[in-house]
Amino acid sequence: MPRFEPMVSVILPTYNRECYLAESIESVLAQTYTNFELLIVNDCSTDQTAEMLNDFRKKDHRIRVIDNETNKGAPASRNIAVNLAGGKYLAMMDSDDISLPARFEKQVAFLERHPQTYVLGSSATVIDPQGKIVNEWRLPTGDRLIRWHSIFRNSRVFCNPSVMMRASIFDYVPKFNENNRTSDDSELWATIFPHKELGFANLADKLVKYRSHPSSITGQIDKSSTNLSQDARTRALEAYLSKPVNKNVIPAYESFFEIEQALIPVVLETWFETYEKFKIDFKPGMVDQMAILREIYSRCSAYVGLESSETKYGIHLLKNRIAKRHLLGIEAAIRYSRLRGGK
């Protein structure tokens, strides 16, 4: 028998997902693109997962099951599968989500046509535990917006189980951080951020059904795990700017949370400094530049007033700190916010 050489290695860690696991595996086996191997890492499940996986393994030679001796978490399980993968491409998959039949076919075709793209995701349909559609995620498709959001807006980067990557990406960056069990994916995107040669993209097609439920990773995210993501992205930003960054820079952009008035100009300056460097380094097109500036200005309007107040920093106090063209943009954002009923 000739040696099996898959084009795609599907990476699927699982832990106690017997109620969703079969549907997830079947969605992979039903792909219109068939040249893949499915690497399933059973992370010491205590339910019927092991029995289910044994049955699936007997039915399809493309399935390989790896049993962890101790519970290691999803990032470590992914790394184990990545190290064993033989494919040119790595398809991320979670054991409670569903890949639509044409997912691999469309992603492989795109990656073959676009050798500069190293990480490719897609838009997604969000479903509840019963499979009912509850939302849709439409994500930016181009590299520059995705790259900007990989630092400042984690929710606008990738739907993780939709991601297909070139296996060679790990020749340039470390694998998943095994100490970050809840946001290892966002840490990886932030690590890739400064690498111009490692392109990001999302297909506009909704290629996965992402299941949202209380026991999912997303459902378990609390303040501490959110901080892990923000801390990782802050470290990446510090490396990019080659200087320390105030801890409020990322969460203020992402969450509009309250910060001390004295820190407002420091935070805003960092946003604009990053944008100016990003514009030089990555040369985003005019449409992307305007999209990023609109985001920045809208966030500035939450912290700055035309006049100073107890809760906002006055725009006139920023005049010696921020370029005039940006002050005009902030002023416009403040006036627009007022027209829409903002404070």
N, C-alpha and C positions, 0 to 999 in steps of 0.2 A: 504494500500500500504506500503511495507517495506521501511524503511528509506534508502535514497540513500547515499552510502558511497564510494566516488570516491577514486581511487588510486592516480590519478593525478589531480592537480588543475592548470588550465591554467590561467596565469596572463596576461591580455591584456588591457593596458591603451590606450585610443584613444582621439585624439583632431583634429577635422576637417579633417578627412581622408576618406570622403565619396567615393572618386574615387578609393580607394584601399581596403577599409574596408571589403566589401562583399567577395572579393577574399581571404583575410586573414582569415576571419571567416570560410569560406567554406573549406579552407585547413585544419583547425582544425577538423571540423565536418567529414571530409573524412578520418580521421586517421584509420588505420587498428586496432589499439588498441582503444577500445571504453569506457573503464572505467575511464572517466574523467568528470570534471565539467569545464565550461568555464566562468571565472569571467571577465566581461568587464566593465572597469571603464570609463564612458563618462565624460571627464574633461571639461564640459561646452562648448561643440561644438556648433558652430553657423550655421553649414550647415545642411544637411539632416541626419546627423548621428543618432540622437535620433529616427527618424522614421524608419530608417533601422534596428536599434537594436530592436525596438519594434516588427517588423516583424519577425526577427530571433528568438526572445525569444518565440514567439507563436509557432514556428515550432519545437523547440527542448527543452525538459525539462532540459537538462544539462546546458543551458545558463542562467546565472544570470547577470543582468545589474545593476550597481551601478552608480547613477548620482551624481557627485560632485555639491555642491551648488555654489562654486566659483572655478575658475581655479587654480589648485594646482600644476600642473606640473607632469611629468611622475614619478619621484621618489616617491612623496607622493601618487600618484594614485596606484603605485605598492604596497606600504605599506598597503594601505586600503584593497586591494585584498588579500594580504598575511595574514592579520589579520582575514579575513573571510574564508580563505581556509580550506577545510576539508581533503585534500589529503596528502598522505605520501610524495609525490613529487610535486614540483612546477615547471611548465614549463613556461619559459619566452616567450613572444610573443609580437611583435610590429604590429601595425595595418596597416602597408604597406608592410609587408613581408609575405612569404609563407612557410608553413611547408610541406615537402614532406610526402606522405601517411604513410610511415613506420617509421617516426621519433619517435613517442612515443613508439611504439613497441620495437624498437631497444634500446632506452635509458632506458626504464623500465627494459628490460632484462639485460642490462649491470649493472645497479645499484643494481638489485636483486642479481647478481652474485658477485658484488664487494662492500661489505658493508663499506669498507674504503673510497670509493669515495663519496664525498658530492656535488661536482659541476662537471657536465658533459656537455660539449658542442660538437660541431662537426665542420667539415669543411663546407664550404658554397659556393654556386654559387651566384655571384653578378650579378644583373640584372638592366637595366635602367628603367625609368618610364614606357616604353612600354612593359617591360617584356623580352627584348632582353638580352641575356647573354653577359656580358662585361668583366668578370673576374672570377677567382676562388680563394678562400681563403683556403689554406692548412695549418692547424695549428698544432703545436706540440701535440702529443697524450699523452705523459707521464707527471706525476706529477712534476718531478724536473725541466724540462725546462719550463713548464707552470708557475710554482711557481717563478722561477728566472725572467721570463719575466713579471710577475705581478707587479714587481717593476721597472724593467729597460726598458721593451719594451711593452708598452700597446697594440700595434698592433699585438702582437704574443701571445695573451692570449685566449680570447673567442670571437666568434661572438655572441653578446648578445641574439638575438632571437632564437639561437639554444640551449640555456642553460636550463638544467633541474637540479634542486637542491633538496636535501633532505630538507623538511620543518623544520626538527630539527636543521638545521645549525644555525638558529637564536636563538637557546638556547646558542650559543657560541659567536656570534658576533652581533653587532647592525644591524638593517635593513638598507635599502637604505637611504643615506643622502639626506634629502628633500631640503637642501639648495644648492645642487650641481645638477642642472637640466641637465647638458650636459655630465657629466662623473661619474655619481653615480655608474655605474657598475664597472668601473676601480677602484674606491675608495673602493668598497666592496671587490674586489679581493685582493687589497693591505692590507686590514684589515685582511683578512683570511690568508695572507702570513705566519705569524709565527706559525700558528696552524698546527702542524705536523699531528694531528689526522683528519684534514679536507682535504681529498684528492681531487686533481684536475685531470681531464682527458678530452680528446677530442676524439671522434670517428673520424676515418679517412673518413668515409662516408660523403658525402655532403647531409645533411638532411634538409637544408633550402635554400630558395632563398631570398637573402638579397637585398632589393631594394635601390639603390643609386640615390638620386635626390636632388636638391637644398634645398628643404624644410624638408628633413630628419634631424634627430639629427646630423648625421655625416656630412651632407651637410652644416649645420649651424655652425660647429665647427670653431671658430676663435682663435686668440692668447689668449684671456682671458680664454676661456674654456679649451684650451690646458694647460694653466697654472694651472687651477683648478685640473686637473688630475695629473700633475707633482708635485704640492704642496702636494696633498694627499699622493702620493707615497713617497715623501721626508719625510713626517711626519712618515710614516710607517717604512721607513728605519732608521730614527733617533731612533725610539722606539726599533727596532731590534738591533741596534749597541749600544744603551744606551748612545748616545752622539749627539751633534749637527752635522749636515751634511751641507756642502756647497751647496748653491742653484743650482749650476751648475752641480752637480753630475748626476742627472737624465737626464736633457735635453742634456747634452754633450754626454751621452751614446746613447740616442734615436735619436738625430738629427745631430750630428757632427757639431754643431754650434761653432762659434768662441768664445774663452774665453781668458782672459788675460794670458800671458805666466806664470806669477807668480803663477797662480792658477792651472796650469796643473798638477804638482806633487801632489797637494792636492786631486784633482779629481781622478787621477789614483790610488793613495794610497787607497782611499775609495773603488774603484771598487775591488781592490785586497783584501782589508780587509774583505769586504762583502763576496767575493768568498771563502776565507779561512774559515770564520765562517759558511757559508752556507754548505761547504763541510763536516764540522764536524757535524753540526746539522742535515742535511738532507741526508747525505751519498749518493750522486748521484753516479750512476754507471760510469764506465770509459768512455763510449760513451757520456753520458751527460756532464761529466767533460770536455771532449775535445771540445764538442760543445760550452760550455760556455766560455772556455779559448780562442777558436778561435774568438768568438765575441769580447771578451775584447781586445785581441791583435790587431784585425783589427781596433778597435776604438782608441787604443793607437797610431797606426801608423799614424792616422790623426793629432795627436797633437805632436808627438815626431819624431825628426830626428836623424840620427846617430851622427850628429854634431849639435850644437845649431845654430839657425838662428833667424831672426827677427820674424818669425811666428811660429817656433816650438822650443820646449824645447829639448836640446841635451840629448841623452840617457846616455852619460857619466855623466851628472849631476844628474841622477836618482840613481846612483849606491849605494849611502848610504841610499836610501829611499825605494827601492823595492828589493825583494829577487832576487838572481842571476838567478834562474830558470825562473822567469818572464821576466827579462831583455833579456834573450836569446830568449824567445818567441816574445817579442816586436821587437827585431832585425830581426828575421825571417819574421815577418809581414811587417816591413818596406822594406826589400829587395824584398819580394813578390810583394808589392805594386808598387815598382819601375819597376819590370819586366813587370807588367801589365800596365805601363804607368802612374802610379800615381806620384804625386809630391814628 
